[in-house]
């Protein structure tokens, strides 16, 4: 944070907390206020990381003519910006060899779909996969997506440069910035299993999937043997 030296200690702010709940013990309140101080520090750290991200030097210029297929036919990366100067591209795991979309990618995109109209007041968002466009569009209809703009990467050129090999069936989160007629790579999520802490999934920070954020507030957390399912088989 720009003026971190002027911030009050997190413990001081937590001490102002007046929340109390029926039948809670003194031990619970002491522990909860200590947790609140840690949450305040986390909030501050997320802000500091955001400032570091926004202060990145200009990324590499995009000089390749990446072509995609969408609802209105062939489009280039520039067209995917629309009238915005920022474009988020999420690469979904739905390669031609995959029978159904990745449950994790699907869960994340299903949570994003309703907020797209709000998000696109500021930036553009596109979802890309390495399958024929009609197949991707059919998956979106099956999942009930109404707002996400879906595209195929027929040549695999974009996937090769920003995800992995041309047929990489991997997720990727990439942000581009357009200034004048120049498009540059701004940011990509770069976490990987090689960077994971012991016993933890190598999720991005901050995590962009609300599923995990909500589970983090529950007694069982994310669990160690659970994975999202495409079919809701749990009892009500």
LOSEZA-252793 format. One record per residue: x, y, z of N, C-alpha, C in turn; residue number from 1. Coordinates in Angstrom, 1 decimal, decimal comma. Atoms other than C-alpha are relative to their C-alpha. Example, Ala and Ser with C-alpha at 12.3 -4.5 7.8 and 13.67 -1.06 7.14 Angstrom:
// LOSEZA-252793
[[0,9 -1,2 0,0] [12,3 -4,5 7,8] [0,9 1,2 0,0] 1],
[[-0,9 -1,1 0,0] [13,7 -1,1 7,1] [-0,8 1,1 0,8] 2],
***
This chain:
// LOSEZA-252793
[[0,9 -1,2 0,0] [0,0 0,0 0,0] [0,9 1,2 0,0] 1],
[[-0,9 -1,1 0,2] [1,4 3,4 -0,9] [0,3 0,7 1,3] 2],
[[-0,3 -0,7 -1,3] [1,1 4,8 2,6] [-0,1 -0,9 1,2] 3],
[[0,1 1,0 -1,0] [1,6 1,7 4,6] [0,5 0,4 1,4] 4],
[[-0,5 -0,4 -1,3] [3,6 3,5 7,2] [-1,0 0,8 0,8] 5],
[[1,0 -0,8 -0,7] [0,5 5,5 8,1] [-1,1 -0,9 0,5] 6],
[[1,1 0,9 -0,3] [-1,7 2,4 8,6] [0,1 -0,3 1,5] 7],
[[0,0 0,5 -1,4] [-2,7 1,4 12,1] [0,3 -1,4 0,0] 8],
[[-0,2 1,4 0,0] [-1,6 -2,0 13,2] [-1,3 -0,8 -0,1] 9],
[[1,2 0,8 0,2] [-4,1 -4,7 12,2] [-0,6 -0,4 1,3] 10],
[[0,6 0,4 -1,3] [-4,5 -5,7 15,9] [-0,8 1,2 0,6] 11],
[[0,7 -1,2 -0,5] [-5,6 -2,1 16,7] [-1,4 0,1 -0,7] 12],
[[1,3 -0,1 0,7] [-8,3 -2,2 14,0] [-0,9 -1,2 0,5] 13],
[[0,8 1,2 -0,5] [-9,4 -5,7 15,1] [-0,6 0,2 1,4] 14],
[[0,5 -0,2 -1,3] [-9,8 -4,5 18,6] [-1,3 0,9 0,0] 15],
[[1,3 -0,9 0,1] [-12,6 -2,1 17,4] [-1,2 -0,9 -0,4] 16],
[[1,1 0,9 0,4] [-14,7 -5,1 16,4] [-1,0 -0,2 1,1] 17],
[[1,1 0,1 -1,0] [-18,0 -5,1 18,2] [-0,9 -1,2 -0,3] 18],
[[0,9 1,1 0,3] [-19,4 -8,3 16,7] [0,1 -1,0 1,1] 19],
[[0,1 1,1 -1,0] [-20,6 -10,9 19,2] [-1,2 -0,9 -0,5] 20],
[[1,1 0,9 0,4] [-22,8 -14,0 18,6] [-0,5 -0,8 1,1] 21],
[[0,6 0,7 -1,1] [-25,1 -16,0 20,8] [0,9 -1,1 0,5] 22],
[[-0,6 1,1 -0,8] [-23,4 -18,2 23,4] [1,5 -0,3 -0,4] 23],
[[-1,5 0,2 0,3] [-19,8 -17,7 22,1] [0,8 0,1 1,2] 24],
[[-0,8 0,0 -1,2] [-17,1 -18,3 24,6] [1,1 1,2 -0,1] 25],
[[-1,0 -1,0 0,0] [-14,4 -15,8 25,6] [1,2 -0,5 -0,9] 26],
[[-1,1 0,6 0,8] [-11,8 -18,2 24,0] [-0,3 0,2 -1,5] 27],
[[0,3 -0,2 1,4] [-13,7 -18,0 20,7] [0,2 1,4 -0,4] 28],
[[-0,1 -1,4 0,4] [-13,8 -14,2 20,7] [1,4 0,4 -0,1] 29],
[[-1,4 -0,3 0,1] [-10,1 -13,9 21,4] [0,6 -0,6 -1,2] 30],
[[-0,5 0,6 1,2] [-9,3 -16,3 18,6] [-0,5 0,6 -1,2] 31],
[[0,6 -0,6 1,2] [-11,7 -14,7 16,2] [0,6 1,4 -0,2] 32],
[[-0,6 -1,4 0,2] [-10,2 -11,2 16,8] [1,4 -0,2 -0,5] 33],
[[-1,3 0,3 0,5] [-6,8 -12,7 16,2] [0,0 -0,3 -1,5] 34],
[[0,2 0,4 1,4] [-8,0 -14,2 13,0] [-0,4 1,3 -0,8] 35],
[[0,4 -1,2 0,6] [-9,6 -10,8 12,1] [1,2 0,8 -0,3] 36],
[[-1,2 -0,8 0,3] [-6,2 -9,1 12,4] [0,7 -0,6 -1,1] 37],
[[-0,6 0,6 1,1] [-4,8 -11,7 10,1] [-0,7 0,3 -1,3] 38],
[[0,8 -0,3 1,2] [-7,6 -11,1 7,6] [0,2 1,4 -0,5] 39],
[[-0,3 -1,3 0,4] [-6,9 -7,4 7,7] [1,4 0,1 -0,7] 40],
[[-1,3 0,1 0,7] [-3,2 -8,1 6,9] [-0,1 -0,6 -1,4] 41],
[[0,1 0,6 1,3] [-4,3 -10,4 4,1] [-0,6 1,0 -1,0] 42],
[[0,6 -1,0 0,8] [-6,5 -7,6 2,7] [1,0 1,0 -0,5] 43],
[[-1,0 -0,9 0,3] [-3,6 -5,3 2,8] [1,0 -0,6 -1,0] 44],
[[-1,0 0,7 0,8] [-1,3 -7,8 1,2] [-0,5 -0,2 -1,4] 45],
[[0,7 0,1 1,4] [-3,8 -8,4 -1,7] [0,1 1,3 -0,7] 46],
[[-0,1 -1,3 0,6] [-3,8 -4,7 -2,3] [1,4 0,3 -0,5] 47],
[[-1,4 -0,2 0,4] [0,0 -4,5 -2,3] [0,4 -0,8 -1,2] 48],
[[-0,3 0,8 1,1] [0,3 -7,4 -4,7] [-0,7 0,6 -1,3] 49],
[[0,7 -0,6 1,2] [-2,3 -5,7 -7,0] [0,8 1,2 -0,5] 50],
[[-0,8 -1,2 0,5] [-0,1 -2,5 -7,0] [1,2 -0,5 -0,7] 51],
[[-1,1 0,5 0,7] [2,9 -4,6 -7,9] [-0,3 -0,5 -1,4] 52],
[[0,4 0,5 1,4] [1,0 -6,2 -10,8] [-0,3 1,2 -0,9] 53],
[[0,2 -1,2 0,9] [-0,2 -2,8 -12,1] [1,2 0,7 -0,3] 54],
[[-1,3 -0,7 0,2] [3,4 -1,5 -11,9] [0,9 -0,8 -0,9] 55],
[[-0,8 0,7 0,9] [4,7 -4,2 -14,2] [0,5 0,8 -1,2] 56],
[[-0,5 -0,7 1,2] [6,9 -2,9 -17,1] [-0,9 -0,5 -1,2] 57],
[[0,7 0,5 1,1] [5,3 -3,2 -20,5] [0,4 -1,4 -0,4] 58],
[[-0,3 1,4 0,4] [5,0 -6,8 -21,6] [0,3 -0,1 -1,5] 59],
[[-0,4 0,2 1,4] [5,9 -8,2 -25,0] [-1,1 0,4 -0,9] 60],
[[1,0 -0,4 1,0] [4,2 -6,8 -28,0] [-0,5 -1,3 -0,8] 61],
[[0,6 1,1 0,7] [1,8 -9,2 -29,7] [0,1 0,4 -1,5] 62],
[[-0,2 -0,3 1,5] [2,9 -9,3 -33,4] [-0,7 -1,1 -0,8] 63],
[[0,6 1,1 0,8] [1,3 -12,6 -34,4] [-1,5 0,3 -0,3] 64],
[[1,4 -0,2 0,4] [-2,1 -12,6 -36,2] [-0,8 -1,2 0,5] 65],
[[0,7 1,2 -0,5] [-3,9 -15,0 -33,9] [-1,5 0,1 -0,5] 66],
[[1,4 0,0 0,5] [-7,2 -16,1 -35,4] [-0,8 -1,0 0,8] 67],
[[0,9 0,8 -0,8] [-10,2 -17,5 -33,5] [-1,3 -0,1 -0,8] 68],
[[1,3 0,2 0,5] [-13,6 -18,8 -34,4] [-1,0 0,2 1,1] 69],
[[1,0 -0,2 -1,0] [-16,6 -17,5 -32,5] [-1,4 0,0 -0,6] 70],
[[1,4 0,0 0,4] [-20,3 -17,0 -32,8] [-0,2 0,7 -1,3] 71],
[[0,1 -0,7 1,3] [-19,8 -14,6 -35,7] [1,1 -0,2 -1,0] 72],
[[-1,0 0,4 0,9] [-17,1 -16,4 -37,5] [1,4 0,3 0,4] 73],
[[-1,4 -0,2 -0,3] [-13,4 -15,7 -37,8] [0,3 1,4 0,6] 74],
[[-0,3 -1,2 -0,6] [-12,0 -13,0 -35,6] [1,5 0,0 0,5] 75],
[[-1,3 -0,1 -0,5] [-8,6 -11,7 -34,6] [0,0 0,4 1,5] 76],
[[-0,1 -0,4 -1,4] [-7,3 -10,9 -31,1] [-0,4 1,4 0,2] 77],
[[0,4 -1,4 -0,1] [-7,8 -7,2 -31,7] [-1,5 0,2 0,1] 78],
[[1,5 -0,2 0,0] [-11,5 -7,6 -32,4] [-0,6 -0,5 1,3] 79],
[[0,5 0,5 -1,3] [-11,9 -9,5 -29,1] [0,0 1,1 1,1] 80],
[[0,0 -1,1 -0,9] [-11,2 -6,2 -27,3] [-1,3 0,8 -0,1] 81],
[[1,2 -0,9 0,2] [-14,3 -4,6 -28,7] [0,5 1,5 0,1] 82],
[[-0,4 -1,4 -0,2] [-14,1 -0,9 -27,5] [0,8 0,1 1,2] 83],
[[-0,7 -0,1 -1,3] [-12,1 -1,8 -24,4] [1,5 0,0 -0,3] 84],
[[-1,5 0,0 0,2] [-8,3 -1,3 -23,9] [0,6 -1,2 0,7] 85],
[[-0,5 1,2 -0,8] [-8,0 -4,5 -21,7] [-0,8 -1,2 -0,4] 86],
[[0,7 1,3 0,3] [-8,8 -8,1 -22,6] [0,5 -1,1 0,8] 87],
[[-0,3 1,2 -0,8] [-8,9 -11,1 -20,3] [-0,3 -1,2 -0,9] 88],
[[0,2 1,2 0,7] [-8,5 -14,4 -22,1] [0,2 -1,2 0,9] 89],
[[-0,1 1,2 -0,8] [-9,3 -17,6 -20,2] [0,0 -1,2 -0,9] 90],
[[-0,1 1,2 0,8] [-8,1 -20,8 -21,8] [-0,6 -1,2 0,8] 91],
[[0,7 1,1 -0,7] [-10,5 -23,6 -20,8] [0,5 -1,4 -0,5] 92],
[[-0,4 1,4 0,3] [-9,6 -27,3 -20,6] [-1,2 -0,7 -0,6] 93],
[[1,0 0,7 0,7] [-11,8 -28,7 -23,3] [0,5 -0,3 -1,4] 94],
[[-0,7 0,4 1,2] [-9,5 -30,2 -25,9] [-0,9 -1,0 -0,7] 95],
[[0,8 0,9 0,8] [-10,8 -32,4 -28,7] [-0,1 -1,4 0,5] 96],
[[0,0 1,3 -0,5] [-9,9 -35,5 -26,9] [-0,8 -0,2 1,4] 97],
[[0,7 0,0 -1,3] [-11,8 -34,5 -23,7] [-1,5 -0,2 -0,3] 98],
[[1,5 0,3 0,2] [-15,4 -36,0 -23,6] [-0,8 1,2 0,5] 99],
[[0,7 -1,1 -0,5] [-16,6 -33,2 -21,4] [0,9 1,1 0,5] 100],
[[-0,9 -1,0 -0,5] [-15,3 -29,9 -20,1] [0,6 -0,3 1,3] 101],
[[-0,7 0,2 -1,3] [-12,9 -29,8 -17,2] [-1,0 0,5 1,1] 102],
[[0,9 -0,5 -1,1] [-15,0 -29,7 -14,0] [0,5 1,2 0,7] 103],
[[-0,5 -1,2 -0,7] [-12,7 -27,1 -12,4] [-0,2 1,2 -0,8] 104],
[[0,2 -1,2 0,9] [-12,7 -24,8 -15,4] [-1,5 0,3 -0,1] 105],
[[1,5 -0,2 0,2] [-16,5 -25,3 -15,8] [-0,6 0,7 1,3] 106],
[[0,5 -0,6 -1,2] [-17,1 -24,5 -12,1] [0,4 1,5 0,1] 107],
[[-0,5 -1,4 0,0] [-15,0 -21,3 -12,4] [-0,8 0,8 -1,0] 108],
[[0,7 -0,7 1,0] [-16,6 -20,2 -15,6] [-1,5 0,2 0,3] 109],
[[1,4 -0,1 -0,4] [-20,1 -20,9 -14,3] [-0,2 1,1 1,0] 110],
[[0,1 -1,1 -1,0] [-19,4 -18,5 -11,5] [0,3 1,4 -0,6] 111],
[[-0,3 -1,2 0,6] [-18,1 -15,9 -13,8] [-1,1 0,5 -0,9] 112],
[[1,0 -0,3 1,1] [-20,9 -16,0 -16,4] [-1,0 1,1 0,5] 113],
[[1,0 -1,1 -0,4] [-23,5 -13,9 -14,3] [0,6 1,4 0,1] 114],
[[-0,6 -1,3 -0,2] [-20,9 -11,1 -13,7] [0,6 0,6 -1,2] 115],
[[-0,6 -0,5 1,3] [-19,8 -10,7 -17,3] [-0,6 1,3 -0,3] 116],
[[0,5 -1,3 0,3] [-22,2 -7,8 -17,9] [0,6 1,1 0,8] 117],
[[-0,6 -1,0 -0,9] [-20,7 -6,0 -14,9] [1,5 0,2 -0,4] 118],
[[-1,4 -0,1 0,3] [-17,1 -6,9 -15,8] [0,3 0,7 -1,3] 119],
[[-0,3 -0,6 1,3] [-17,4 -5,8 -19,4] [-0,4 1,4 0,0] 120],
[[0,1 -1,5 -0,1] [-18,3 -2,3 -18,2] [1,4 0,6 0,0] 121],
[[-1,4 -0,5 -0,1] [-14,5 -2,0 -17,7] [1,0 -0,7 -1,0] 122],
[[-1,0 0,8 0,8] [-12,7 -4,8 -19,6] [-0,8 -1,0 -0,9] 123],
[[0,6 1,0 0,8] [-13,4 -7,4 -22,3] [0,5 -1,4 0,5] 124],
[[-0,4 1,4 -0,5] [-13,4 -11,2 -21,5] [-0,4 -0,9 -1,1] 125],
[[0,2 1,0 1,0] [-13,1 -14,1 -23,9] [0,5 -1,3 0,6] 126],
[[-0,3 1,4 -0,4] [-13,0 -17,9 -23,3] [0,4 -0,7 -1,2] 127],
[[-0,5 0,7 1,1] [-10,9 -20,0 -25,6] [0,3 -1,4 0,3] 128],
[[-0,3 1,4 -0,2] [-10,6 -23,7 -26,0] [0,5 -0,7 -1,3] 129],
[[-0,5 0,7 1,2] [-8,9 -26,2 -28,4] [-0,9 -1,1 -0,4] 130],
[[1,0 0,9 0,6] [-12,0 -27,8 -29,8] [-0,7 0,8 -1,1] 131],
[[0,8 -0,8 1,0] [-14,2 -26,9 -32,8] [-1,0 0,9 0,7] 132],
[[0,9 -1,0 -0,6] [-16,4 -23,9 -32,1] [-1,3 -0,6 0,3] 133],
[[1,3 0,5 -0,3] [-19,7 -25,7 -32,4] [0,0 -0,9 1,2] 134],
[[-0,1 0,9 -1,2] [-18,6 -28,2 -29,7] [0,1 0,9 1,2] 135],
[[-0,2 -0,9 -1,1] [-17,5 -25,3 -27,4] [-1,4 0,7 0,3] 136],
[[1,3 -0,7 -0,2] [-20,8 -23,5 -28,0] [-1,0 -0,9 0,6] 137],
[[1,0 0,9 -0,5] [-22,8 -26,6 -27,3] [0,3 -0,3 1,5] 138],
[[-0,4 0,1 -1,4] [-20,9 -27,0 -24,0] [-0,5 1,2 0,8] 139],
[[0,5 -1,1 -0,7] [-21,8 -23,5 -23,0] [-1,5 0,0 0,2] 140],
[[1,5 0,1 -0,1] [-25,5 -24,1 -23,8] [-0,3 -1,0 1,1] 141],
[[0,3 1,1 -1,0] [-25,4 -27,3 -21,7] [0,2 0,5 1,4] 142],
[[-0,2 -0,5 -1,4] [-24,0 -25,4 -18,7] [-0,8 1,2 0,3] 143],
[[0,9 -1,1 -0,3] [-26,5 -22,6 -19,1] [0,7 1,4 0,0] 144],
[[-0,7 -1,3 0,1] [-23,9 -19,9 -19,8] [-0,7 1,0 -1,0] 145],
[[0,8 -0,9 0,8] [-25,6 -16,8 -21,2] [0,9 1,2 -0,4] 146],
[[-0,7 -1,2 0,3] [-22,9 -14,1 -21,2] [1,4 -0,2 -0,5] 147],
[[-1,4 0,2 0,4] [-19,5 -15,6 -21,8] [0,2 -0,1 -1,5] 148],
[[-0,3 0,1 1,4] [-18,0 -15,1 -25,2] [1,0 -1,2 -0,2] 149],
[[-0,8 1,2 0,2] [-16,6 -18,5 -26,4] [0,6 0,0 -1,4] 150],
[[-0,8 0,0 1,3] [-14,0 -19,0 -29,1] [0,8 -1,3 -0,1] 151],
[[-0,9 1,1 0,3] [-12,1 -21,8 -30,7] [1,3 0,5 -0,5] 152],
[[-1,3 -0,3 0,5] [-8,4 -21,7 -31,4] [0,4 -1,0 -1,1] 153],
[[-0,1 1,1 1,0] [-8,4 -23,7 -34,7] [1,4 -0,4 -0,3] 154],
[[-1,4 0,3 0,4] [-4,7 -23,4 -35,5] [0,9 -0,5 1,2] 155],
[[-0,8 0,3 -1,2] [-3,4 -23,8 -31,9] [1,1 1,0 0,2] 156],
[[-1,1 -1,0 -0,1] [-1,1 -20,8 -32,5] [0,0 0,8 1,3] 157],
[[0,1 -0,7 -1,2] [-2,4 -18,8 -29,6] [0,3 -0,9 1,2] 158],
[[-0,2 1,0 -1,1] [-2,5 -21,9 -27,3] [1,5 -0,3 0,1] 159],
[[-1,4 0,3 -0,1] [1,1 -22,6 -28,2] [0,8 1,1 0,7] 160],
[[-0,7 -1,1 -0,5] [2,3 -19,2 -27,3] [-0,3 0,4 1,4] 161],
[[0,4 -0,5 -1,3] [0,3 -18,5 -24,2] [-0,5 -1,0 1,0] 162],
[[0,5 1,1 -0,9] [-0,7 -21,9 -22,7] [1,1 -1,1 0,1] 163],
[[-0,9 1,1 0,1] [1,7 -24,6 -23,8] [0,3 -0,4 -1,4] 164],
[[-0,1 0,5 1,3] [2,1 -26,8 -26,8] [-1,4 0,3 -0,7] 165],
[[1,2 -0,4 0,7] [-0,5 -26,2 -29,6] [-1,3 -0,8 0,4] 166],
[[1,2 0,7 -0,5] [-2,8 -28,9 -28,2] [0,0 -0,2 1,5] 167],
[[0,0 0,0 -1,4] [-2,2 -28,1 -24,6] [-1,4 0,0 0,6] 168],
[[1,3 0,1 -0,6] [-5,3 -29,2 -22,6] [0,2 0,5 1,5] 169],
[[-0,3 -0,6 -1,3] [-4,4 -26,8 -19,7] [-0,7 1,3 0,1] 170],
[[0,6 -1,3 -0,2] [-6,0 -23,8 -18,1] [1,0 1,1 -0,1] 171],
[[-0,9 -1,2 0,0] [-4,5 -20,3 -18,6] [-0,8 1,2 0,2] 172],
[[0,6 -1,3 -0,2] [-5,4 -16,8 -17,5] [0,9 1,0 -0,5] 173],
[[-0,9 -0,9 0,7] [-4,0 -14,1 -19,7] [-0,6 1,4 -0,2] 174],
[[0,6 -1,4 0,2] [-4,5 -10,3 -19,8] [0,9 0,7 -1,0] 175],
[[-0,6 -0,8 1,0] [-3,7 -8,1 -22,8] [-0,4 1,4 0,2] 176],
[[0,4 -1,5 -0,1] [-3,6 -4,3 -23,0] [0,3 0,5 -1,4] 177],
[[-0,2 -0,6 1,4] [-4,1 -2,3 -26,2] [0,1 1,5 0,2] 178],
[[-0,2 -1,5 0,0] [-2,7 1,2 -26,5] [0,2 0,5 -1,4] 179],
[[0,0 -0,3 1,4] [-3,4 2,8 -29,8] [-0,2 -1,2 -0,8] 180],
[[0,2 1,2 0,9] [-2,9 0,1 -32,4] [0,9 -1,1 0,5] 181],
[[-1,0 1,0 -0,5] [-0,4 -1,9 -30,2] [-0,6 -0,8 1,1] 182],
[[0,5 0,9 -1,1] [-1,4 -4,9 -28,2] [1,2 -0,6 0,7] 183],
[[-1,1 0,6 -0,8] [0,9 -6,1 -25,4] [-0,6 -1,0 1,0] 184],
[[0,3 0,9 -1,1] [0,8 -9,0 -23,1] [0,3 0,7 1,3] 185],
[[-0,1 -0,7 -1,3] [0,2 -7,5 -19,6] [0,3 -1,0 1,1] 186],
[[-0,1 0,9 -1,2] [-0,1 -10,5 -17,2] [-0,5 -1,4 -0,3] 187],
[[0,5 1,3 0,0] [-0,5 -14,2 -17,0] [0,2 -0,6 1,4] 188],
[[-0,2 0,8 -1,2] [-1,1 -16,4 -14,0] [1,0 -1,1 -0,3] 189],
[[-1,2 0,9 0,3] [2,1 -18,4 -13,7] [0,2 -1,1 1,1] 190],
[[-0,2 1,1 -1,0] [1,5 -20,8 -10,8] [0,0 -1,3 -0,6] 191],
[[-0,1 1,3 0,6] [2,3 -24,4 -11,4] [0,2 -1,0 1,2] 192],
[[-0,2 1,0 -1,0] [2,5 -27,7 -9,4] [1,4 0,1 0,6] 193],
[[-1,3 -0,1 -0,5] [6,2 -27,1 -9,1] [0,2 1,1 1,1] 194],
[[-0,1 -1,1 -0,9] [5,5 -24,0 -7,0] [-1,0 -0,3 1,2] 195],
[[1,0 0,2 -1,0] [2,9 -25,6 -4,7] [0,7 -0,3 1,3] 196],
[[-0,5 0,3 -1,4] [3,5 -25,8 -0,9] [-0,5 -1,4 0,3] 197],
[[0,4 1,4 -0,3] [3,3 -29,3 0,6] [-1,4 -0,1 0,4] 198],
[[1,3 0,3 -0,3] [-0,2 -30,6 0,8] [-1,0 1,0 -0,5] 199],
[[0,9 -1,1 0,6] [-1,7 -27,6 -1,1] [-0,1 -0,1 -1,5] 200],
[[0,2 -0,1 1,4] [-3,1 -27,2 -4,5] [0,7 1,3 -0,5] 201],
[[-0,7 -1,2 0,4] [-1,1 -24,7 -6,6] [-0,9 1,0 -0,6] 202],
[[0,9 -1,0 0,6] [-4,0 -22,3 -7,0] [0,6 1,4 -0,1] 203],
[[-0,5 -1,4 0,2] [-3,5 -18,7 -8,1] [-0,2 0,8 1,3] 204],
[[0,2 -0,9 -1,1] [-3,2 -15,9 -5,6] [-0,1 1,4 -0,6] 205],
[[1,2 0,5 -0,6] [-5,6 -14,3 -5,4] [-0,7 -1,1 -0,8] 206],
[[0,7 1,1 0,7] [-7,8 -17,3 -6,3] [-1,1 0,6 -0,7] 207],
[[1,0 -0,6 0,8] [-10,1 -16,5 -9,1] [-1,3 -0,8 -0,1] 208],
[[1,2 0,9 0,0] [-12,6 -19,3 -8,4] [-0,7 0,2 1,3] 209],
[[0,7 -0,3 -1,2] [-15,2 -18,2 -5,9] [-0,3 -1,3 0,8] 210],
[[0,2 1,3 -0,6] [-15,8 -21,9 -5,2] [0,9 -0,2 1,2] 211],
[[-1,0 0,2 -1,0] [-12,6 -22,1 -3,2] [0,0 1,1 1,1] 212],
[[0,1 -1,1 -0,9] [-13,0 -18,7 -1,6] [-1,1 -0,3 1,0] 213],
[[1,1 0,3 -0,9] [-16,3 -19,8 -0,1] [0,3 -1,1 0,9] 214],
[[-0,4 1,2 -0,8] [-15,0 -23,2 1,0] [1,0 0,4 1,1] 215],
[[-1,0 -0,4 -0,9] [-12,1 -21,5 2,7] [-0,6 0,6 1,3] 216],
[[0,7 -0,6 -1,2] [-14,6 -19,9 5,2] [-0,7 -1,1 0,8] 217],
[[0,7 1,0 -0,6] [-16,0 -23,3 6,2] [0,9 -0,9 0,9] 218],
[[-0,8 0,8 -0,9] [-14,9 -25,8 8,9] [0,9 -1,0 -0,7] 219],
[[-0,7 1,0 0,7] [-13,8 -28,4 6,4] [1,0 0,6 -1,1] 220],
[[-0,9 -0,6 1,0] [-12,1 -26,0 4,0] [-0,2 -0,6 -1,3] 221],
[[0,0 0,6 1,4] [-11,2 -27,2 0,5] [0,0 -1,5 0,0] 222],
[[-0,1 1,4 -0,1] [-10,7 -30,7 1,7] [1,2 -0,5 -0,8] 223],
[[-1,2 0,6 0,6] [-7,9 -33,0 0,5] [-0,4 -1,1 -1,0] 224],
[[0,3 1,1 0,9] [-9,9 -35,6 -1,5] [-1,3 0,4 -0,7] 225],
[[1,2 -0,4 0,7] [-12,7 -33,5 -3,1] [0,3 0,8 -1,2] 226],
[[-0,2 -0,7 1,3] [-13,0 -32,2 -6,7] [-1,4 0,3 -0,5] 227],
[[1,3 -0,3 0,6] [-15,9 -30,4 -8,4] [-0,5 -1,0 -1,0] 228],
[[0,6 0,9 0,9] [-18,3 -32,6 -10,3] [-0,9 0,7 -1,0] 229],
[[0,9 -0,6 1,0] [-20,1 -31,8 -13,5] [-1,5 -0,3 0,3] 230],
[[1,4 0,4 -0,3] [-23,2 -33,6 -12,1] [-0,2 0,1 1,5] 231],
[[0,3 -0,1 -1,4] [-24,7 -32,7 -8,8] [-0,7 -1,2 0,6] 232],
[[0,5 1,3 -0,5] [-25,1 -36,0 -7,0] [-0,1 0,0 1,5] 233],
[[0,1 -0,1 -1,5] [-25,0 -34,7 -3,4] [-1,4 0,2 0,4] 234],
[[1,4 -0,1 -0,5] [-28,2 -34,9 -1,3] [-0,2 1,5 0,3] 235],
[[0,3 -1,3 -0,3] [-30,0 -31,6 -0,7] [0,2 0,3 1,5] 236],
***
